[in-house]
Amino acid sequence: MTLAPPRPDIARRADPRASLLVLIGWYAAVVVAFGLFLGTLSGSLPADCGEGCDSERSRMLLFGLYVALPAMFLALLISLATLAALVSRTRIRSAALVGTLSAVVPLAVCALLTASL
């Protein structure tokens, strides 16, 4: 009984779990940055406003809930598909580079689309 020789192309690829952790780190950084941005906004209502007014913070929270959250979910799905393609089809060894490449492009497109609204 002979053992099969190790496949050299598998050893040259990035670790998928480490790449996924880098990808999750990028998305966590975006969520933390949005939370920090919300902390800078005023939560008080204007004095001359009636019942139909919202504060800056509540308007941004609604924007995040109805626009940014679905856009980030779509970007996450695209990032996961990109991650699977990069891990299986490229010979990039760095898990940080693979995770960053799979996260940054969909997040940038997501940012551009939500900023245009």
C-alpha positions in Angstrom: 0.0 0.0 0.0 1.5 3.3 -1.1 0.6 6.7 0.2 -0.4 9.4 -2.2 2.0 12.3 -2.4 0.8 15.5 -0.8 -0.9 18.0 -3.1 1.4 21.1 -3.3 -1.3 23.4 -4.6 -3.5 23.0 -1.5 -0.6 24.0 0.8 -0.1 27.2 -1.1 -3.6 28.5 -0.6 -4.9 30.8 2.2 -6.6 29.3 5.2 -10.4 29.7 4.6 -11.2 30.0 8.3 -8.6 32.8 8.9 -9.8 34.6 5.7 -13.4 34.4 7.0 -12.3 35.9 10.3 -10.7 38.8 8.5 -13.9 39.2 6.5 -16.0 39.3 9.7 -13.5 41.8 11.2 -14.1 44.2 8.3 -17.9 44.0 8.7 -17.5 44.5 12.5 -15.4 47.5 11.9 -18.1 49.0 9.7 -20.8 48.4 12.4 -18.6 49.9 15.1 -17.9 53.0 12.9 -21.6 53.5 12.4 -22.2 53.2 16.1 -19.5 55.8 16.8 -21.0 58.1 14.2 -24.4 57.8 15.9 -22.8 58.8 19.1 -21.8 62.1 17.6 -25.3 63.0 16.4 -27.7 65.0 18.5 -30.6 63.2 20.1 -32.6 66.3 20.9 -35.6 67.6 19.0 -35.7 71.1 17.5 -37.6 73.5 19.7 -39.9 74.9 17.0 -40.9 71.5 15.7 -44.3 69.8 16.1 -45.2 66.1 16.5 -43.8 65.0 13.2 -40.1 65.7 13.9 -37.3 63.4 14.6 -33.9 64.0 16.0 -30.8 63.5 13.8 -29.9 60.3 15.7 -33.3 58.7 15.2 -33.3 59.6 11.5 -29.9 58.1 11.0 -31.0 55.0 13.0 -34.0 54.6 10.6 -31.7 55.0 7.6 -29.4 52.3 9.0 -32.3 50.0 9.7 -34.1 50.4 6.3 -31.3 51.2 3.9 -27.9 50.3 5.3 -28.7 47.0 6.9 -30.2 45.4 3.8 -27.3 46.8 1.7 -24.8 45.3 4.1 -26.6 41.9 4.1 -26.3 41.9 0.3 -22.7 43.0 0.5 -22.0 40.1 2.9 -23.5 37.6 0.6 -21.4 38.9 -2.3 -18.3 38.9 0.0 -18.9 35.3 1.0 -19.2 34.2 -2.6 -16.0 36.2 -3.5 -14.2 34.6 -0.5 -15.1 31.1 -1.7 -13.9 31.9 -5.2 -10.7 33.5 -4.0 -9.8 30.6 -1.7 -10.6 27.9 -4.3 -9.3 29.5 -7.5 -6.3 31.7 -6.5 -2.9 30.9 -5.1 -2.8 33.8 -2.7 -1.2 32.6 0.5 -2.1 35.4 2.8 -5.4 35.0 4.6 -5.5 38.7 5.5 -5.2 39.6 1.8 -7.9 37.2 0.7 -10.3 38.3 3.5 -9.6 42.0 2.8 -10.1 41.6 -1.0 -13.4 39.7 -0.5 -14.7 42.3 1.9 -13.5 45.7 0.8 -14.9 45.8 -2.8 -18.5 44.9 -1.8 -18.4 47.2 1.2 -17.2 50.1 -1.0 -20.0 49.5 -3.5 -22.5 49.3 -0.6 -21.1 52.6 0.7 -21.4 54.3 -2.7 -25.0 53.1 -3.2 -26.2 54.1 0.3 -24.5 57.5 0.0 -26.3 58.2 -3.3 -29.7 57.8 -1.6 
